[in-house]
Amino acid sequence: MARRDFYFGRAGQMVVMAEFLRRGYNAAIPEIDMGDDIFVIEDSTGKLSRIQVKSATDIGKRCVRARFGVSRKQLETVRQPELWYVFTVYGRGLWREFLIIRRDRLQELQDMEGIGSPSQRRKPQINFYLSFHEKDVRSKGVSLQQYRHNWSAWPEIVP
């Protein structure tokens, strides 16, 4: 992996972390990376969320398009609390899109609807190709619009 990729991935992680902080949650980066990029804590209840951030650059011409690689092992591993993926796309000078989806739901869509394509690069992974249009997000013809900018699992906390 190129050095630039590490910087870019961390930048995506930081922008997602900033959104959790803005919403009123505590956020931390685990000292040891075991597949979680961010721990999100609701201080008043102690509720913990595990977040994996996937960052990509917009490769589209007429709409925002991006490819995200997800470890097959991570996608298939059940943990408590459940893992959430946040897919974020950078293009035209800003972080444009956020797709927020629980691991179990993404796996279900991959298994039942056929979104994602297996890849055998360094480690087995699933590549998800997402197209963000004005009123819909699609992957292999399946709408993912309900997950677009859907931060509802973390409603804003009013001080």
N, C-alpha and C positions, 0 to 999 in steps of 0.2 A: 504494500500500500504506500502510495506517495505521501511525502511529508505534508503536502497541501491538503490531502484528504483528512489527515488528523486535525488540522486547523479548522477545516470546513465543518467536519463532524462536531467538533467542540463548539463552534459558533452556533450551530443548530441547537445543540444541547443547552447552551446559555440562553438563547432566545425563548425556548420552551420553559426553562427554569424561571426566567424573568416574568413570564405570563402567570405562572403559579404564584409567585411572590406578589405580583400586582393584584391577584385575586384574593390575597390575604392568607395564603398557606405558607408554612415553613417548607423549605426545600433544601435538600442536601445531596451532594455527590458521594456515593459510597467510596470508601478508601480502597477497597478491593473490588474490581469489576467482575462480578459473577453473572453478568447479563442484565443488570439494572443500571441505567444511566442516572436516574434521579429517584430519590425517595421523597415523597410529598407527604407532609404531616399536617393534619388539622389539629392545631395545638389544644383547642378546648376539649376535644374528645379523644385525642391520641390516634385517630384513624390514620392508617398508613396506606399509601398507594405506591405501587412499584411502576416506574415508567421507563420504557425503552424508546429513545428518540432515533429516528431515521431521517437523515437530511439528504436532499438531492437538489441538483441544479435544474432549472427549467430548460427542457430541450425542445419545447414546442414552438411552432411558428404561428399558428392561428389560435391556439389555446395553450394553457399551461399544462405541460406533460412532464412526467418524471418516472424514473425507475428506482425502486427501493429493494434492496436485498435483505432478506430475513433468514436467519439461521433456521434450518428445518428442525433441529433439535430444540431450540428455544420455542419455536411455534408449537411443538407437540408436547412440551413439558408443562404439566399442571402444577401450579404453586399457589400457596395462600400467603398473603392476599394475591389475587389474580394480577397478572402483568397487563399493562396497557401499552399500546404502541401510539406514538405521536409521529406521524409522517409530516415533514415540513419541507416546503419548496422555496428555494431562493431564485429570484429572477428579476431582471430589470431594476436592480438596485435595492431590493428589499425582500424580506421573508413574506411571501405572498399567500401561501396556503397552509392550513393545518388540518389534518385528518386524524381524528382521535378514535381509536377502536380497541376494545378488549381483545386479548390474545385468543380466548376461546371463540369469540365471534369471528375473528379473522380466520382462524383455522376452519371453522364451520363453513364459511364462505369459500375457502380454498377447496375443501373436501366436496361440498355439495353443489357449488356453482361453478367450480373450475377456474376461479380467478387465481392468478399466480402461475408461474412457469418454473418447473424444477431446473436447477443449475448445479453443475458439479465443479465449480471453480475450486478454490482451495478447500473449502468445506461445503458439504451439501447445504444448499440454500434454496429458497423460493424467491424468485424475482416477481415483484408486483409492479405492473405498469399502470399508472393512474393518469387519466386525462381530466383536467379541471376545466369545465365550461362554465359559462355565466350562471346557469341554473342547475347544473348537475355535475357530479363526479362519477366517472365510469372506469371500470376495469373489466376487460373482456365482455363488454355489453351489460355488465351488472352495475346498477346504480348504488353508489356509496354516499349519496348526498346527505343522508341522515347522520353521517359521522363527520361531515365537514364543519369545522369550527365548533364542534359540539363539546363544549367544556362543562356540560350539565352535571357530570359526576363531581365537579368542584365548583358549586355556585359561589359567587362572590360573597365574601364574609364582610359584613358591615361592622366596623369597630364600635 
